[in-house]
Amino acid sequence: MITGIVGQAGWMGMQRGMDGLSQNASEIASASVKSPAGASVRDISAPLVDQTENLRQVEASAKVVQADNDMSNYLIDILA
């Protein structure tokens, strides 16, 4: 249950991170590697670094959502 702006921010952060992961995976998968004598070899280091960044964003946002949930449960316990 999302109770407020903090929970919503966490969910939006997770969504942005997942969108970024999807985009990075697409870029990595579409990279064509030709033979060593071939000309066009695409550098995939940037999408790999971005993928790690996006993964960390999802993890951090999940912690925000968990903290919001824990706080909501704590407040419900106090008020009950």
C-alpha positions as CSV (number, residue, x, y, z in Angstrom):
1,M,0.0,0.0,0.0
2,I,1.4,3.4,-1.0
3,T,0.5,5.9,1.7
4,G,2.0,9.1,0.5
5,I,4.4,11.0,-1.6
6,V,7.4,9.1,-0.3
7,G,5.9,5.8,-1.4
8,Q,5.0,7.2,-4.8
9,A,8.5,8.6,-5.2
10,G,9.9,5.2,-4.5
11,W,7.6,3.5,-7.0
12,M,8.4,6.1,-9.7
13,G,12.1,5.6,-9.0
14,M,11.7,1.9,-9.5
15,Q,9.8,2.4,-12.7
16,R,12.4,4.7,-14.1
17,G,15.2,2.3,-13.2
18,M,13.3,-0.7,-14.8
19,D,12.7,1.4,-17.9
20,G,16.4,2.2,-18.0
21,L,17.4,-1.4,-17.5
22,S,15.1,-2.4,-20.4
23,Q,16.6,0.2,-22.7
24,N,20.2,-0.8,-21.7
25,A,19.4,-4.5,-22.4
26,S,18.0,-3.5,-25.8
27,E,21.1,-1.6,-26.6
28,I,23.4,-4.4,-25.5
29,A,21.4,-7.0,-27.4
30,S,21.3,-5.0,-30.6
31,A,25.1,-4.5,-30.7
32,S,26.4,-6.4,-33.6
33,V,29.9,-7.9,-33.4
34,K,31.5,-8.6,-36.7
35,S,34.7,-10.6,-37.3
36,P,38.0,-9.1,-36.1
37,A,38.7,-8.0,-39.7
38,G,35.3,-6.4,-39.9
39,A,34.9,-2.7,-39.5
40,S,31.9,-2.0,-37.3
41,V,32.3,-3.2,-33.7
42,R,30.0,-1.3,-31.4
43,D,31.2,-0.2,-27.9
44,I,28.8,-1.5,-25.3
45,S,30.6,-0.2,-22.3
46,A,28.3,2.8,-21.8
47,P,25.1,0.7,-21.7
48,L,26.8,-1.8,-19.3
49,V,27.7,1.1,-16.9
50,D,24.3,2.6,-17.2
51,Q,22.7,-0.8,-16.5
52,T,24.6,-1.0,-13.2
53,E,23.4,2.6,-12.4
54,N,19.8,1.7,-13.2
55,L,20.0,-1.5,-11.1
56,R,21.2,0.6,-8.1
57,Q,18.4,3.0,-8.6
58,V,15.8,0.2,-8.5
59,E,17.4,-1.2,-5.4
60,A,17.5,2.2,-3.6
61,S,13.9,2.9,-4.6
62,A,12.8,-0.4,-3.3
63,K,14.4,0.5,0.0
64,V,12.4,3.7,0.0
65,V,9.2,1.8,-0.6
66,Q,10.0,-0.7,2.1
67,A,10.8,2.1,4.6
68,D,7.5,3.8,3.7
69,N,5.7,0.5,4.3
70,D,7.4,-0.1,7.6
71,M,6.6,3.4,8.8
72,S,3.0,3.0,7.8
73,N,2.7,-0.3,9.7
74,Y,4.4,1.3,12.7
75,L,2.0,4.2,12.7
76,I,-1.0,1.9,12.4
77,D,0.3,-0.2,15.3
78,I,0.7,2.9,17.5
79,L,-2.8,4.2,16.6
80,A,-4.5,0.9,17.1
